[in-house]
Amino acid sequence: MDMVMKLGAGSSVVIFTKSSCCISHSIETLIRSFGANPIVYELDTHPNGKQMEKALMELGCQPSVPAIYIGNEFVGGANEIMSLNVRGKLKQLLIRANAIWV
């Protein structure tokens, strides 16, 4: 779990995905549409992907991907990101994390 926490704190926006997950791709596209440039870790191609996936599930990610860190804090998965976006709070969160500038 420490590796996931360190990677999540490594940039203003970090997304853990799988290359075959269409929801992960949609969340990445949404975040990029605000102008953010997230660091993306594809668990199915990463050498430590299995351990990272297990750590994400221990954090409460069900399913394990997508898992999103914004501003060095674990935000959650697709449901949490979509909820923030619908409520108009995702952009504000990205601004506070210095992931985008208005």
Disulfide bonds with the S-S distance in Angstrom:
none
